[in-house]
Amino acid sequence: MTHLLEDYWEDLRWEALVTWHRLNLSELNRVNGDTGELEKLLKQKYPFTTWQVQKQIKDLVHRYDNLFFIADWKFIKVQLLDFWPPLSKEDIDYIHGSRIRMLQTVERKHGWTKEKAMDEISRFLRQFLD
């Protein structure tokens, strides 16, 4: 979980901001994906035990990764094939509702950097949030 928090912090910090209303963006920027720092910050702001803090962080990463929270996966996967024709049915089966797997697949298929792939996936997913 630690590497996921670090690797995807740019996006996860926004999810964290929505999840934990007592935190502000400046504090989350200082955390910079460090699990230990986020745990300390959550303990300062909320009456959580260590176990509760760890579960909260795990749930945050799970919500971020799980595309089922955004829309019906059956609908998303059809749109994915139209949006990125190089993706195959096997790629879609591998992704199976995981934003992180989608990122890895799109990055590999297009030869993009992780940042470029994240930007493109965010652009793709925005259509389901409106």
SEDO-352239 format. One line per 4 residues: number of its first residue (from 1); their letters; for each residue y, z, x of N, C-alpha, C, O. Coordinates in pm, 1 decimal, decimal comma. Layout:
BEGIN
NUM = a = Y Z X Y Z X Y Z X Y Z X; ...
This chain:
BEGIN
1 = mthl = -119,6 0,0 82,5 0,0 0,0 0,0 126,1 0,0 87,1 226,5 -61,9 51,6; 120,6 68,8 199,7 237,7 79,0 286,0 288,3 -58,2 328,9 408,2 -85,3 323,1; 196,4 -144,8 372,0 241,0 -276,7 418,0 297,5 -358,9 302,9 387,8 -439,6 324,8; 247,2 -341,0 181,2 302,1 -414,3 66,5 445,2 -371,3 39,2 531,5 -454,2 10,4
5 = ledy = 469,9 -241,8 48,2 605,2 -191,3 25,8 700,7 -248,9 130,0 811,6 -290,7 96,6; 658,3 -251,1 254,4 742,5 -305,4 361,3 760,5 -456,5 346,1 871,8 -508,1 355,3; 650,2 -525,7 322,7 654,3 -671,9 316,6 735,7 -726,2 200,4 796,9 -832,3 212,1; 737,1 -655,1 88,6 801,3 -705,8 -32,7 919,4 -619,6 -77,0 960,0 -623,1 -193,1
9 = wedl = 973,6 -542,8 16,5 1080,6 -449,8 -18,5 1202,9 -518,8 -78,2 1267,1 -465,0 -168,4; 1234,7 -636,1 -28,7 1352,5 -708,1 -79,2 1347,6 -719,7 -231,9 1449,2 -700,3 -298,7; 1230,9 -751,1 -286,7 1214,2 -758,1 -432,0 1185,0 -622,0 -493,1 1236,4 -589,3 -600,1; 1102,8 -542,8 -425,7 1060,7 -414,1 -482,2 1175,9 -315,4 -499,3 1172,0 -230,8 -588,7
13 = rwea = 1276,3 -324,9 -416,3 1386,9 -229,2 -429,6 1458,1 -245,4 -563,6 1509,6 -148,2 -618,8; 1461,1 -368,5 -616,3 1523,2 -389,6 -747,5 1437,2 -327,0 -857,7 1488,6 -267,0 -952,1; 1307,7 -342,1 -843,8 1215,4 -278,1 -937,7 1228,6 -125,6 -928,0 1224,3 -55,6 -1029,1; 1244,6 -75,8 -805,8 1262,0 68,5 -784,7 1391,5 117,8 -849,7 1394,9 226,3 -907,8
17 = lvtw = 1496,1 39,3 -839,7 1624,8 75,6 -899,2 1613,7 90,5 -1051,1 1672,8 180,8 -1110,3; 1537,6 1,0 -1112,5 1517,0 6,7 -1257,5 1424,1 122,3 -1294,6 1443,0 187,7 -1397,2; 1324,4 146,5 -1210,8 1223,8 249,6 -1238,6 1281,2 390,2 -1224,8 1259,4 475,8 -1310,5; 1354,1 413,1 -1117,2 1405,4 547,2 -1088,6 1557,4 546,6 -1097,9 1626,4 514,3 -1001,2
21 = hrln = 1608,2 582,1 -1213,7 1751,6 573,3 -1242,6 1838,1 667,3 -1159,3 1958,6 645,6 -1147,2; 1779,1 769,6 -1102,7 1857,6 862,8 -1020,8 1883,5 809,7 -879,9 1962,4 867,5 -805,1; 1817,9 701,0 -844,1 1838,8 640,6 -712,1 1944,4 531,8 -722,2 1960,5 468,6 -826,6; 2016,0 510,9 -612,5 2113,1 401,7 -612,2 2075,0 299,1 -505,2 1990,0 324,4 -419,8
25 = lsel = 2138,6 185,5 -511,9 2104,0 74,7 -422,9 2127,1 109,8 -276,1 2049,4 68,8 -189,8; 2230,4 183,4 -247,9 2258,2 222,8 -110,3 2142,5 306,7 -53,2 2100,3 285,8 60,5; 2092,4 400,8 -132,6 1979,6 483,4 -89,1 1854,2 397,3 -67,7 1781,5 414,3 30,1; 1831,3 306,1 -159,9 1712,6 220,5 -149,2 1723,0 124,9 -30,5 1622,0 92,8 32,1
29 = nrvn = 1843,3 79,5 0,6 1861,4 -4,3 119,2 1827,8 72,4 246,3 1770,4 16,2 339,6; 1863,3 200,9 250,5 1831,1 283,8 367,4 1680,7 306,0 380,6 1629,5 317,6 492,0; 1609,7 312,0 268,2 1463,9 328,2 270,7 1400,3 209,1 342,2 1308,8 226,1 422,8; 1448,8 89,0 312,5 1406,2 -33,7 379,8 1254,0 -52,3 383,8 1199,2 -98,5 483,9
33 = gdtg = 1186,9 -16,1 274,9 1043,0 -38,4 265,4 956,4 65,7 333,3 834,2 51,1 335,8; 1016,1 170,4 388,6 940,6 276,0 455,3 885,9 372,5 349,9 962,6 440,6 281,8; 754,9 378,2 336,8 691,0 460,2 234,0 728,7 607,7 249,1 757,9 674,9 150,1; 728,1 657,4 371,1 762,7 797,9 394,8 904,4 829,9 350,7 929,6 934,6 291,1
37 = elek = 997,3 739,1 380,3 1136,8 759,4 340,0 1151,3 756,0 188,1 1226,3 834,9 130,7; 1079,9 665,2 123,6 1085,8 658,6 -22,3 1026,4 784,6 -83,1 1080,1 837,1 -180,7; 917,9 833,5 -27,8 857,6 957,8 -77,2 957,2 1073,4 -66,6 973,7 1150,5 -161,1; 1023,6 1085,2 48,9 1122,6 1192,9 67,7 1236,3 1181,1 -33,9 1278,0 1280,3 -93,7
41 = llkq = 1285,5 1058,9 -52,3 1396,4 1036,5 -145,3 1356,0 1072,6 -288,5 1432,3 1137,2 -360,2; 1237,9 1031,4 -329,3 1191,8 1063,2 -465,1 1175,0 1214,1 -484,2 1205,7 1266,6 -591,2; 1126,8 1283,6 -381,7 1111,7 1429,4 -391,8 1247,5 1499,6 -400,1 1260,3 1603,7 -464,6; 1348,9 1441,8 -334,3 1484,2 1498,6 -341,0 1543,3 1483,4 -480,6 1611,2 1573,4 -530,0
45 = kypf = 1517,4 1369,2 -544,0 1583,6 1335,3 -669,4 1505,3 1375,1 -794,0 1562,9 1390,5 -901,7; 1373,5 1392,0 -779,1 1288,2 1421,2 -894,3 1196,6 1538,7 -862,9 1163,1 1562,4 -746,8; 1156,2 1612,0 -965,7 1064,3 1726,0 -943,5 918,5 1679,6 -937,7 835,4 1727,1 -1015,2; 887,1 1587,4 -846,7 752,7 1533,3 -833,6 676,4 1605,5 -723,1 734,4 1647,8 -623,1
49 = ttwq = 545,4 1619,0 -743,1 458,2 1664,7 -635,1 431,2 1545,2 -543,5 463,2 1431,4 -578,0; 373,1 1571,3 -428,5 339,1 1463,1 -335,8 247,1 1362,5 -404,3 267,1 1241,6 -392,1; 147,1 1411,6 -475,9 53,8 1323,1 -545,7 127,8 1237,5 -648,1 101,2 1117,8 -658,6; 220,1 1296,8 -723,6 295,6 1221,8 -824,4 382,6 1114,4 -759,2 392,9 1002,9 -810,4
53 = vqkq = 444,1 1147,4 -648,0 528,1 1050,3 -576,7 442,8 932,4 -530,2 481,1 816,8 -547,8; 328,7 961,6 -471,7 241,7 854,7 -423,9 193,0 767,0 -539,3 184,8 644,9 -525,7; 161,1 829,1 -652,1 118,1 752,6 -769,2 232,7 667,4 -822,6 211,2 552,2 -860,4; 352,2 721,2 -826,3 469,0 645,8 -872,2 490,2 521,1 -785,6 515,9 412,5 -837,5
57 = ikdl = 479,3 537,3 -654,6 498,7 424,8 -562,9 386,6 321,6 -581,0 412,3 201,2 -583,5; 263,6 369,0 -593,3 150,7 278,3 -616,6 170,9 199,7 -746,3 146,4 79,2 -750,4; 215,6 267,8 -851,8 241,3 201,1 -980,3 353,1 97,3 -968,3 346,0 -8,9 -1030,0; 455,1 127,6 -889,9 564,6 33,4 -867,5 512,4 -95,9 -805,0 545,3 -205,3 -850,8
61 = vhry = 431,5 -82,6 -700,7 375,6 -199,7 -632,8 284,2 -276,8 -728,2 286,1 -399,8 -730,7; 204,9 -204,8 -806,1 115,3 -270,0 -902,0 193,5 -350,1 -1006,1 157,6 -464,0 -1036,2; 299,3 -291,9 -1060,7 381,3 -363,6 -1159,8 444,6 -488,2 -1099,0 452,9 -592,6 -1163,8; 488,4 -476,7 -976,0 548,8 -591,4 -908,1 446,3 -703,7 -890,6 475,8 -820,5 -915,7
65 = dnlf = 327,7 -667,2 -847,8 225,2 -767,3 -818,6 165,6 -829,4 -944,5 123,4 -945,0 -941,8; 161,5 -756,2 -1052,4 89,0 -798,6 -1171,6 175,2 -885,2 -1263,0 264,0 -834,8 -1331,7; 148,7 -1015,3 -1263,3 226,3 -1108,7 -1344,7 199,1 -1094,2 -1493,7 273,4 -1148,1 -1575,8; 94,1 -1022,4 -1529,3 63,6 -1000,4 -1670,9 175,3 -921,5 -1739,3 188,9 -926,8 -1861,5
69 = fiad = 256,0 -847,8 -1660,6 368,8 -774,2 -1717,9 482,6 -867,4 -1758,0 566,6 -830,5 -1840,0; 486,2 -986,0 -1701,8 595,9 -1079,7 -1728,7 567,8 -1165,3 -1851,2 653,3 -1179,8 -1938,5; 449,4 -1221,1 -1857,3 414,3 -1310,1 -1969,3 262,7 -1327,9 -1971,9 191,4 -1276,7 -1885,6; 216,3 -1399,2 -2069,6 74,3 -1428,9 -2082,4 29,8 -1515,7 -1964,1 84,8 -1623,6 -1941,7
73 = wkfi = -69,3 -1468,7 -1889,0 -114,7 -1539,6 -1770,5 -160,4 -1681,7 -1803,4 -137,2 -1773,2 -1724,3; -224,6 -1701,7 -1918,0 -270,5 -1836,6 -1955,4 -152,6 -1933,6 -1962,9 -164,0 -2049,4 -1922,6; -41,3 -1886,3 -2013,9 78,8 -1969,5 -2023,1 138,7 -1992,5 -1884,3 177,0 -2104,5 -1850,6; 146,5 -1886,8 -1804,6 204,4 -1898,1 -1670,4 124,9 -1996,8 -1585,8 183,4 -2078,8 -1514,9
77 = kvql = -7,0 -1989,8 -1592,4 -85,8 -2076,5 -1503,4 -70,2 -2224,9 -1537,1 -74,4 -2309,0 -1447,3; -52,4 -2257,7 -1663,7 -25,6 -2397,0 -1701,2 108,0 -2440,9 -1642,6 120,3 -2550,9 -1588,8; 208,1 -2353,3 -1653,7 340,4 -2383,1 -1599,4 336,3 -2396,7 -1447,0 407,7 -2478,7 -1389,4; 253,6 -2316,9 -1383,7 240,3 -2323,4 -1238,0 191,7 -2460,9 -1192,4 243,7 -2518,0 -1096,5
81 = ldfw = 92,8 -2512,0 -1261,7 38,9 -2643,5 -1225,1 143,8 -2753,0 -1240,4 146,9 -2847,9 -1161,9; 230,0 -2740,0 -1341,7 338,2 -2837,4 -1360,5 449,1 -2818,9 -1257,7 505,4 -2916,4 -1208,0; 479,8 -2695,3 -1226,6 591,1 -2663,4 -1137,3 558,7 -2698,0 -991,9 644,0 -2749,3 -919,5; 434,9 -2669,7 -949,2 390,9 -2696,6 -813,1 263,9 -2780,8 -816,1 153,8 -2726,8 -804,8
85 = ppls = 277,7 -2912,0 -831,2 160,4 -2999,9 -839,2 60,6 -2984,9 -723,8 -58,2 -3008,7 -745,4; 102,2 -2946,9 -603,1 0,4 -2933,0 -498,0 -101,9 -2821,9 -525,8 -207,9 -2818,5 -463,3; -70,5 -2731,8 -618,7 -165,5 -2625,1 -648,5 -283,8 -2681,2 -726,4 -268,1 -2764,7 -815,5; -400,8 -2633,8 -691,2 -522,8 -2679,7 -758,2 -571,1 -2572,7 -856,3 -519,1 -2461,1 -859,0
89 = kedi = -669,8 -2608,1 -935,5 -730,1 -2512,0 -1027,6 -790,0 -2395,9 -948,2 -785,2 -2281,1 -992,3; -846,1 -2426,0 -831,4 -902,6 -2320,4 -746,1 -793,2 -2224,6 -698,9 -814,2 -2103,5 -692,6; -676,1 -2280,0 -665,9 -562,6 -2194,6 -627,1 -522,6 -2103,1 -742,6 -497,8 -1984,0 -723,3; -516,7 -2159,8 -861,8 -477,9 -2081,6 -979,8 -579,4 -1971,6 -1007,1 -542,9 -1859,1 -1041,3
93 = dyih = -707,8 -2005,0 -991,7 -812,6 -1903,8 -1010,2 -798,6 -1792,4 -906,7 -818,4 -1675,1 -938,7; -764,9 -1828,3 -783,9 -746,0 -1728,7 -678,5 -624,7 -1639,8 -708,7 -631,2 -1518,1 -691,1; -516,0 -1699,3 -753,3 -393,5 -1623,3 -783,2 -420,2 -1522,2 -894,0 -382,1 -1405,8 -881,4; -483,5 -1563,6 -999,7 -523,8 -1481,0 -1113,4 -425,9 -1367,5 -1147,7 -464,3 -1250,9 -1156,7
97 = gsri = -301,9 -1404,0 -1165,9 -202,9 -1307,5 -1212,7 -140,7 -1220,5 -1106,4 -69,6 -1125,6 -1139,5; -164,8 -1249,3 -979,2 -110,0 -1168,6 -870,5 8,4 -1239,8 -806,1 -5,8 -1350,4 -754,0; 124,7 -1176,2 -810,1 243,3 -1233,2 -747,4 223,0 -1248,0 -596,8 268,2 -1345,8 -537,3; 155,7 -1152,1 -535,7 134,8 -1155,7 -391,3 41,6 -1270,2 -353,6 66,0 -1340,3 -255,3
101 = rmlq = -64,3 -1289,4 -430,6 -152,7 -1403,6 -404,1 -79,5 -1535,8 -429,6 -101,3 -1634,5 -359,4; 7,1 -1536,1 -530,9 85,5 -1656,4 -557,1 174,2 -1686,9 -436,3 183,2 -1801,5 -392,2; 238,3 -1585,3 -384,5 323,9 -1601,8 -267,7 245,3 -1657,8 -150,0 289,1 -1753,2 -85,7; 130,7 -1599,6 -121,9 48,9 -1645,2 -9,4 5,7 -1790,9 -28,4 7,9 -1869,6 66,2
105 = tver = -33,3 -1825,9 -150,6 -81,8 -1961,2 -178,8 30,4 -2064,1 -168,1 14,0 -2168,4 -104,7; 143,6 -2034,5 -230,1 257,2 -2127,5 -227,1 309,3 -2143,2 -84,3 342,4 -2253,5 -40,8; 315,9 -2032,6 -13,0 361,3 -2036,0 127,1 268,9 -2126,4 209,8 316,5 -2209,7 286,9; 139,7 -2110,3 194,2 41,7 -2188,3 269,8 42,9 -2335,9 229,4 40,7 -2423,9 315,4
109 = khgw = 46,4 -2363,0 98,1 39,3 -2501,6 49,9 162,2 -2583,5 89,5 152,0 -2702,9 117,6; 279,0 -2517,3 91,3 403,0 -2589,2 120,1 449,1 -2573,9 265,6 539,1 -2645,0 310,3; 387,7 -2481,6 338,2 430,4 -2457,8 475,7 565,0 -2388,3 482,5 636,9 -2400,7 581,7; 599,4 -2314,7 376,8 727,3 -2244,7 371,6 719,0 -2109,9 442,2 611,0 -2055,2 464,4
113 = tkek = 836,9 -2058,2 476,6 844,4 -1920,7 524,5 820,7 -1829,0 405,0 829,6 -1871,7 289,9; 790,8 -1703,7 433,3 770,1 -1606,9 324,9 896,7 -1594,6 240,0 888,7 -1585,5 117,5; 1013,0 -1594,4 304,7 1139,6 -1580,1 232,9 1163,7 -1697,8 138,7 1206,3 -1679,2 24,7; 1136,3 -1818,3 186,8 1153,9 -1938,2 103,5 1056,6 -1934,1 -14,8 1094,7 -1964,0 -128,0
117 = amde = 931,8 -1897,3 11,7 832,6 -1888,0 -95,8 873,1 -1782,1 -198,0 858,5 -1803,9 -318,3; 923,6 -1668,1 -151,8 968,0 -1561,8 -244,0 1082,9 -1611,2 -331,4 1085,8 -1585,3 -451,7; 1177,1 -1682,1 -270,4 1290,3 -1735,9 -347,5 1242,7 -1833,4 -454,6 1288,0 -1827,9 -569,0; 1151,7 -1922,1 -417,4 1101,8 -2021,8 -511,6 1019,9 -1957,4 -623,5 1029,5 -1998,9 -739,0
121 = isrf = 940,6 -1857,8 -590,4 862,3 -1788,4 -692,9 954,1 -1712,3 -786,7 931,6 -1711,1 -907,7; 1056,4 -1649,3 -733,0 1153,0 -1579,6 -819,0 1221,0 -1677,2 -913,6 1240,9 -1647,5 -1031,4; 1256,7 -1794,3 -861,0 1318,3 -1898,4 -945,3 1221,2 -1941,9 -1054,6 1261,0 -1958,4 -1169,9; 1095,1 -1960,3 -1019,4 993,8 -1999,5 -1117,1 975,5 -1891,9 -1224,2 968,1 -1923,3 -1343,0
125 = lrqf = 968,2 -1765,9 -1183,1 939,6 -1657,2 -1277,8 1057,4 -1625,4 -1370,2 1037,5 -1572,5 -1479,5; 1179,2 -1657,2 -1327,4 1296,4 -1628,8 -1411,0 1286,4 -1692,2 -1548,8 1337,4 -1636,4 -1645,9; 1222,4 -1806,7 -1559,0 1211,3 -1874,1 -1686,6 1134,4 -1792,3 -1790,0 1151,9 -1812,4 -1910,2; 1049,9 -1700,5 -1744,5 972,3 -1618,4 -1836,2 1044,1 -1490,1 -1875,3 1000,4 -1419,4 -1966,1
129 = ld = 1152,8 -1460,1 -1808,0 1225,6 -1336,7 -1833,7 1338,8 -1354,0 -1933,0 1392,2 -1255,0 -1983,0; 1376,3 -1476,2 -1962,5 1487,3 -1500,5 -2055,7 1444,3 -1491,7 -2199,6 1526,3 -1509,7 -2289,7
